[in-house]
């Protein structure tokens, strides 16, 4: 009897202690004892979760744990608590990149969508804007099907970010060269050598690198670490000479295009806007047909991007940083505009041209020395002691040194041809349709290949700022994921100009001169 009574009392005492422990370890002050982010408390107090007209305060655990009534609350709290204690006592907080931890890629791991919905039960309040109503209706209809999360659009509600925007962008960002004299003529090219292009009517210029003709082995050999099957079979490819942009198209270049061509809700004249990649190819082809010119030449009237939601530079800065988040269609329209402005033939590179230029005359996994395994943290010892990053950090912006955002081209050294950021920083569009067996569709020796005749997705190359060392090898291939990258775009129809769900994608241009002495399509290395 006494044993039973003692057991009941002990059980009650344990429940009381457990309950008090859960309460005491869930306060904001307790959380901040371990979470020593220098701006976490200040940015939280400035956010709409604290600084609002209703006086409602949303506490740390209300976002960073599941709702308390769910079965996963206690397990998540114990797991998170143990992780935080381990980090607090074993890691140096001075080494943390706090800015990278504020990016969406990290935030989705520590914010629970069901907690957002537990508080925000009414997604269509009376004060919601028209754009907000459309976005929230789209969320309600597609939440499960597309695995949508509130934080994808509302990253700053818990911690204030002055650069965040939830409205359609108005106006045109100021160019860093806005006060400089405008060019009246494009560059004159009289020889096959590097040149600086001038965009007439703007103060924007950029460098083009002369890439010599040559033959190389395209793809990866069977003994290359981390290779994928779509990188084979290795083909011997011969290419004509061409010019390629020293770096990706910058924001200064892209905003110049935007300012001259931006559409206030308009699209290419006489063509119905469509959302999928195949439809966009049809749109471009109709533009060429309607103007009576061949693919790639200038058009008399070019419709440019509609205003994006928020600022597509993500608050990271413009100027020479690579322009990002535009669609493949938008990149091709930029090339058409640039061709018209300069009287030259600018276009996206073929996949073969891209890899040839990226290799810079080398045949190793990267254009610099090193084995992909050396730079990877895969493997028991590298997970413990870390990867050897000294060499790769000199030449590429990737997941180990990017801080979860794009970087200025000046951060890294150029490849042997003088091209910057060919590996890492942002993914780059190619003109080719993607196919896993694209190399097998042609002979083992080919000249100026242009990829499959049709497809649904495009080739993208080079990896980006969140890519691993394995993904930025010269031979590594990826494809666009058009519908997935428009997952949270609530517009109907979806944008043909801007992606809502990828940040690390851009492009660089290739130029074919109209001067026959400099470059002919049929000019092949002997």
N, C-alpha and C positions, 0 to 999 in steps of 0.2 A: 504494500500500500504506500509506504513512505518512498519506496523506489520509484513507483509510478508518479506520485506527486512531485518528487524531485525532478523527474524527467520532464514533466509538463512545465514546471517552473523554469528549468534550464532552457527548454525549447522556447518559452515565452521571452526569456531574457535574451536569447540569441536573436529572436525576431526583432526585438526592440533595438538591440545593438546594430543589427543589419540595417533596419529602417533608418535609424539615426545616422548611420554611416553613409547611406545613400543620399540622405538629405544634405548632410554637412559637406559631402564631396561634390555636390551639384551646384554650389553657389558660384557666382561669377568671380568672387575674390579667390576662392579655392582653385578654380580653373587657371587663374592668372599666376598662381604660384609656380606652376610648371611651364605654362605657355608664356614664355618671356619674349615674345615678338615685341619689338620696341614700339610699334604703332597699333597693336591689336586693340588695346583698350580705347585709345583716342579715336581710331577710325570707327570702332563700334558705337561709341557715344555720338559720333557725328552722323551715323547712318539712320535711315528711316525706321530701323528696328528700335531706336531709342528716341531720336530727334523727330518726333511727329506730333501732329496737333491733338491726337487723342490721348496722349500721355501713356500709351501702352509701351511697356519695355519687354523686348524679347531677349531672353537670357541665353547664355552660351549653350547649355544642354538642350535647349529647345530646337536648335538647328543641327548641332553636332552629335546628337544621339537620336535614335528613333523615338516616336511618341511613347510615353511611359506606359500606356495601357497595352502596348504590343508585347508579344512574347520575346522579341529580340532585344528589348531595352536593356535588361540586366546583363545579358551576354555581351552586348556591344559596349556597355559601360565598363565591364571588367576587362575586356580585350583592349579597349582604348586606354584605360587607366594604366594597365601594365606596360603598354607601348610607350606612353608618355613618361612614366617613371624611368623606364630603361633609357630613353633618349635624354632625360634630364640629368641622370647621373653618369652617363657614359659618353655623351657627345658634347662638343664645344659649340655653344650657340653662336659664337662669333664667326664660325665658318658657314653658317646657314645663309643661303640666298633667299632672304625673306620675300623679295619681289617675285621670284619664281613660284613661291608657294601661294601667291595671290592669284595665279593664273587658273583658268578653268580646268586645265588638265589635272591639277592637284585638288582643286576645290570639290570636284565631283566625288572624290574619294572620302571626304570628311563632312559632307552635308547630305542629309537624308531627305529625299523628295517627299516621303510620307509625312515628315515633320512640317514641311512647307504647307501641305494640304490640310494638316490638322488645325493649323491656325487660320489659313486663308480658305475658309469654306465657301465663301462667295467670290467667285472669280469674275463676276460681272457687276461690280458696284456701280452706282449711278454716276459717280464722278470719273469713270474710266473713259479715256479718249476713244475715238473711232478706231484708230490703229490698235489700241489696246484690246478693244472688243474683238476685232478680227483675230488678233494673236491668241487670245484666250479661248475663243471658240475653236480655233484650229487645234489648240492644245487639248481641249476636252475631247475632240473627235479622234485625235491621233495619239494620245498619250501612250496607250498600250501597244498599238501597232508599230509606232516608231520609237518607242522607249524614250519619250521626251522627258526632260527634267526642267523644273522651274529655274534652276540656277543657270541654265544655258543662256537665258535671256536676262536674268536678274542677279548677276554676279556680285554687284556692289551693294545690295540691300542690307547685308549684314555688317559689312565693313565699307565705309564710305570711300569712294574712288572718284576724285574730281574729273577724271578723264572719261568716265563712263557716260554713255548716251543711250537713251531709250526712244529717241525720236528720229525721224528722217533728217538726214543731214541737209542743212541749208547753206547756200553760198558755196564758195570755192576756197579751199585752204590756200593761204598765201605761199607763193613759191619763195625759196631762199634767194632766187635770182631776180625777184620781181622788180627791183630797182635798177637792175643792170640794163644797158642798151640792148634793144632787140635786134636780132639778126635779120637782114633783108634778103640774104641768099643762102642756100645750102652750101655745104662743102663741095669743092670741085676736086674730083678724084682723077688723076692722070696716070697713076701707076699703081701696081699692086703692092701697097704698103699701108701700114697703120695710118688712120686718119681720124680727125675729130669732126663729127657731124654737127651741123648747126640747124636747128629747127626754125625756119623763117617765121617771122611774126612773133617769136618768143625770144627769151634770153637763155634758153636751155640748149646745152650742148652735151655730147657724150662721145666716148672713144670707141672706135671700131678697130678690131685686130685682124690683120691679114693672116688667114689660116692657109698654109700651103697645101697643094694637092698631094695625095699620097695614098698608100695602101696599108691597111692594118688588119689585125685579127680582131673581129668584133665578137663579143661574148666572153664567157669565162671558161677556162679549162676545167676539167673534171677534178683536179686536185686543189682548186681555189677554195679556201675556207668560206663557209656560209653561202656558197653559190646556190642558185635556184634553177629548176629545170627550164624556166622560160628564158634563161641566158644561154641556151644551147640550141643546136650545135654551133660551134665556133665557125664563123665564115670569114673568108678573105674578102674584104671590101675595099674598093678603090673609089676615091672621091675627087671631084674637081676642087679647085681652090675656091674659097669664099671668105667673106668678112663676117666676123661675129662680134657682138657687143662685149666689151671688156667686162661688164658686170650686168646683172639683171636690170631690167627696166626699173628706173627709180621712181619715187613718188613725184619728184619734180617733173619728170618726163610724162608720167601718167596724168597728173593734174593738168598739165598743159593740154593734153588730148581731151580730158574731161571738160575743161573750160570752153573749148571751141566746139564741142559736139554734144554736150550733155542734153539728154532728152527729158523734158518735163512730162514723163509718163508716156512719151511717144516711143515707137519702135521703128525698125527699118521700114521705109515707105511702102505701103500696099501689101505688107506681109503680116500675117497673124502671128502674134507672139506664142511660142510653144516652149515647153519646159525641158524636154529631154535632149540629150546630146545629139542624137541622130537628127532631130528636128532642127537644131541649130545649124547643122551642116547643110540642110536643105535651104535654110534661110540665106546662108552665105552664097550658095550656088545660085539662088534666084536673083540675088543682088548682082552677081556677075552677069547672068543672062539678061536681066532687065537693062543693064547699062551697056551691053554689047561689047564687054571687054573680057579678057581672059583672066582666069583665076590669079590673083596676086597683084594685078595692076591697080592703079589709083582709080577712085570713083569720084564723080563730081559732087555728090552729096553723101555725107557719112553721118549716120545717126549714132550718137554715143550713149554712154551709160545713163540710166536714170539715177537720181540721188539714192545713196544707200541709207540703211538704218544705222544710226550711230556713225562713228568714224572708223573706216576700215583699217586705218593704221594702228588700231587697238590702243592708241595713246603712247605707242612706243617711239613715235617721232617719224618725220617724213624725210625731206631732203634726199640724201643719197641712200637711205635704206631702200631695200627692194619693195616695189609696189606689190600688194598681196590681196587675196580673196576674190580677184576677178575670175570670171569663167573663161574657158578656152575660147568661146565665141567672142568675148570682150577682148581677149588678147589678139585674136585675128583682126578684129575691127581696128585695134590700135595700129597694127601693121599696115592696114589699108590706109589709115589716116596719115601715118608717117611716110608712106610711099607717095601719097599725094603732095604732102608738104615739101618733100625733098626732091621729087622727080626720079628717085631711085626705086629699086624693087626690094622692099623690106618684107620679111616673112618670118614665121617660126622655123627653127631648124628641124631637119629630119632627125630621126633617132640616130641614124648612122653618123650624121654630121656632129650631133651632140657628143656621142661617145668618143669619136675621133678627136674632137677639140678638147674634151675633158682629159683624155689620156696624155695629150701634149707630147706625143711621140714615144710614150712609154708603153710597156706591155705587162706591167705589174698590176696588182689589185687596185692600187692608188697611183697617182702620178708622183707620189713621194715614197720614200723608203718605208718598209714596215709590213708586217704580216697582220691581216685582220684579227687573228686571235690575240695578237699582242695588244691591240687597242680595245678589245672587248672585255667586259667584266663577267663573261660566261666562263664557268669552270670554278672548281672548289677554291683554289688558291687565289685566283683573281677576285673572287667575291669577298675574300677576307682582306687581302692586301691592296686590292684595287688594280685597275688597268694601267698600263704604261701610256700616258697621254702626252708626253713631252713633244713628240714629233707631230702627231695628228693635230694638236691644238694650234700649231703654227699655220696650218693650211685649211682647216675646216671648222665651221660653226655647227656643232651637233649637240646631242643631249648632255654631254659631259661639260660643255663650256658655254652654252648659250644663255643660261638663266631663263630658259623657257620663253625666249622671244628672239626675233630677228636682230641682227647686229649690223653695224656699219661695215662696208666692204674693207675699210682700212684696218679692220681687226686682224685680217689674215693675209698671208703672202699669196702671190699669183702662181699659176702653174707654168710649166716651161713655155707655153705659147703666150703668156702674159694675161691670161684670163683669171678673174677673181670669182670666188664662191661657186665654182663649178660643182664642188662637193659640199653639201650641207647648206645651211642658212634657209633657203626656200627650195621647194620642188619646182622644177621648170617644165613647162609644156613643150612637147614636140608636136610636129604636124601629123605624125603617123597614128593610124588606128592601132589599138592594142590587141594583140592576140598572144596567148601563151606559146603557141607554136609558130610565131611569125618567122623565126629564122629558118625553120624547117620547110617553110612554104617556098623558099627560093633555092637557087643553086648554091654550092659551097663557095663559089667565086662570083661576086656581083659588083656592078658599077652603079654608083649613085642610087641605092635602093630607097624606096619611099614607103615601104611597109605595105600591109594588106590594103586591098582596094576598098574595103568597107569595114564597119564595126560599130560598136555601141559606146566604147570608151576610148580615150586617147592615152598615149604614152606620156608618162611624166618621169623625169630623171633627176638624179643628184641627191635625193634625200633632203631633209630640212632640219630645223633647229631642234626637233624632238626625236630625230632619227638616231639609231645606234650606229656604231662604227661599221657594222656588217651591212647596213642599209645604204651607206654612202660610198660603197665601192664603185669604181668607174663602170663596171658592167651591170650593176644592180638595176633592175627594171621595176617600175610600178605602173599602175593605171589609175586614171581618174575614177571617182566613185560619185558620179554626178548627182543621182537622186539622194544618196546618203549625205552629201555635202549641202543639200538644201533641206535637210530634215526639219530644222526649226524655222524655216522661212514661211510665215503665215500668209504671204501674198497669194492671191488667186487671180491669174496664174502666177506661178513662181517666177522669180527674177531670171532673166537670161544674162544678166550682167554681173551680179554679185553672189558669192556663196555665203551662206550663213553659218556653216559648220566646219570650215577649215580655214586656218589662218596662214599656215606656212606654205603657200603656193604662189608662184609668180612666173615670170618668163624672161628670156632674153631674145634678142633679134639677130637674124642673119640678113646680110645684104648681098644681093647680086647686082653688080654694076651694069648699067646699060652701055658702057663703053666697051666695045668688042675686044679692044686690045688688052683690056685689063682682065676681063672674065667672060668666057663663053660657056654656056651649059655643056657644050661638047668637049671642052678642054679637059683632057684626062692626062694624068701622069703616065709617062711611058714606063 
